[in-house]
């Protein structure tokens, strides 16, 4: 029996990775679906832990070979996607796959897996709060922050298409709400 999919999407800096990390620490039978990307690792990231880091050329070859369940060119020349082999690995372990992915990838997964997937959009309280969170991370230059903020407005327009919108204005409250919805979904039909 294959498992379910828990899809968490949000603009960069909204807190989805923190929420997913919290859920992974609980005994819920979850396994993190490691996305493939053509971007370079950030400081502290390790291949096979946060992402499967491959070149843009390798990514395009895997697209042509039909190895992705979903993929997107999120920024020019920067690809992200979910390999079928990653889902096979998780389901072989008898677990549910949890995703921390971009909005377009989340929509594609929900469309493909329907009722087997719970799609959650993590929304920041405002674009101003989001900008401050991105600046506080100190991982990107001004140009990258402006690009992410521009994309965030577009991404937030897709929120109504998700099963749940989780506003992350108070982290502890958002963590509790996420835990409750995930427990309900995986225990349901």
C-alpha positions in Angstrom: 0.0 0.0 0.0 1.4 3.4 -1.0 1.2 6.3 1.3 -0.3 9.8 1.2 1.4 13.1 0.2 1.6 16.2 2.4 2.4 19.2 0.3 3.6 22.4 2.0 4.1 25.4 -0.2 4.8 29.1 0.4 6.8 32.1 -0.7 10.4 31.8 0.4 10.7 33.0 4.0 7.2 32.2 5.0 8.3 29.5 7.5 7.3 26.3 5.6 10.6 24.7 6.2 10.4 25.3 9.9 6.9 23.8 9.9 7.9 20.8 7.9 10.9 20.3 10.1 8.7 20.3 13.2 6.3 17.7 11.6 9.3 15.5 10.7 10.3 15.3 14.4 6.9 13.8 15.4 6.1 10.1 15.2 3.7 10.5 12.2 5.2 8.0 9.7 6.5 10.8 7.5 9.5 10.8 5.2 10.8 14.0 3.6 10.7 14.0 -0.2 14.0 15.4 -1.2 13.6 17.6 -4.3 16.1 17.7 -7.1 17.5 21.1 -8.0 20.0 22.6 -10.4 21.0 25.4 -8.0 24.2 25.3 -6.0 24.0 24.4 -2.3 23.8 27.2 0.2 26.1 27.2 3.2 25.4 24.2 5.4 23.3 22.3 2.9 24.3 18.8 2.0 23.5 16.8 -1.2 20.8 14.2 -0.4 19.6 16.0 2.8 18.1 19.3 1.8 18.1 18.7 -2.0 19.5 16.4 -4.6 21.9 18.8 -6.3 22.4 18.1 -10.0 23.5 20.2 -12.9 21.0 21.9 -15.2 22.1 19.6 -18.0 21.5 16.5 -15.8 18.1 17.9 -14.8 17.1 18.3 -18.5 18.2 14.8 -19.3 16.0 13.4 -16.4 13.1 15.5 -17.7 13.5 14.0 -21.2 13.8 10.5 -19.7 10.4 11.0 -17.8 12.0 10.6 -14.4 10.1 13.4 -12.7 6.6 13.3 -11.2 6.7 17.1 -11.4 9.2 19.8 -12.2 9.4 23.5 -12.8 12.0 26.0 -14.1 11.4 28.3 -11.1 14.0 30.9 -12.3 15.8 31.0 -15.6 18.1 28.0 -15.7 17.2 27.0 -12.1 15.1 23.8 -12.0 13.3 22.1 -9.1 11.4 18.8 -9.2 10.3 15.6 -7.6 11.8 12.3 -8.9 9.5 9.3 -9.1 12.3 7.3 -7.5 12.0 9.5 -4.4 8.3 8.7 -4.0 9.1 5.0 -4.6 11.7 5.1 -1.9 9.3 6.6 0.7 6.3 4.4 -0.2 8.5 1.3 -0.1 9.3 2.2 3.5 5.5 2.3 4.2 5.6 6.1 4.9 3.8 9.2 3.8 5.7 11.7 1.7 6.0 15.3 3.0 7.0 18.0 0.6 8.5 21.5 1.1 8.3 22.8 -2.4 7.4 25.8 -4.5 3.8 26.7 -5.4 3.8 25.5 -9.0 5.2 22.1 -7.9 2.6 21.8 -5.2 -0.2 22.5 -7.6 1.2 19.9 -10.0 1.4 17.2 -7.3 -2.1 18.0 -6.0 -3.5 17.7 -9.5 -1.7 14.4 -10.1 -2.5 12.7 -6.8 -5.9 14.3 -5.9 -7.4 13.0 -2.7 -4.2 11.2 -1.7 -2.6 14.6 -1.2 -3.2 17.4 1.3 -2.0 20.7 -0.1 -1.1 23.4 2.5 -0.2 27.0 1.6 1.8 28.7 4.4 1.1 32.4 4.2 3.1 35.1 5.9 1.0 37.7 7.7 2.1 40.4 5.1 4.6 41.0 2.4 6.4 43.4 4.8 6.9 40.7 7.4 8.1 38.4 4.6 10.6 40.9 3.4 12.0 41.3 6.9 12.3 37.5 7.3 14.2 37.2 4.0 16.6 40.0 5.1 17.1 38.4 8.6 18.2 35.1 6.9 21.2 37.0 5.4 21.6 34.3 2.7 20.9 36.4 -0.4 21.9 39.7 -1.9 19.5 42.6 -2.6 18.7 41.5 -6.1 17.7 38.0 -5.0 15.5 39.4 -2.2 13.7 41.7 -4.7 13.2 38.7 -7.1 11.8 36.6 -4.3 9.4 39.4 -3.1 8.2 39.9 -6.7 7.5 36.2 -7.0 5.8 36.1 -3.5 3.0 38.3 -4.6 2.2 36.0 -7.5 2.6 32.9 -5.4 0.1 34.3 -2.8 -2.5 34.7 -5.5 -2.5 30.9 -5.8 -3.3 30.3 -2.1 -7.1 29.8 -2.6 -6.4 26.8 -4.8 -4.8 24.9 -1.9 -6.8 22.6 0.5 -5.7 24.7 3.5 -4.2 28.2 4.0 -2.1 28.3 7.2 -1.2 31.8 8.2 2.2 31.8 10.0 2.0 34.9 12.1 2.7 33.2 15.4 5.0 30.2 15.0 3.9 28.0 17.9 0.2 28.4 16.9 1.1 27.6 13.2 3.0 24.5 14.3 0.1 23.3 16.4 -2.4 23.8 13.6 -0.1 22.1 11.1 0.3 19.1 13.4 -3.5 18.8 13.9 -4.3 18.9 10.2 -1.6 16.4 9.3 -2.8 13.9 12.0 -6.4 14.2 10.8 -5.4 13.7 7.2 -3.2 10.7 7.6 -5.7 9.0 9.9 -8.6 9.5 7.5 -9.6 7.4 4.5 
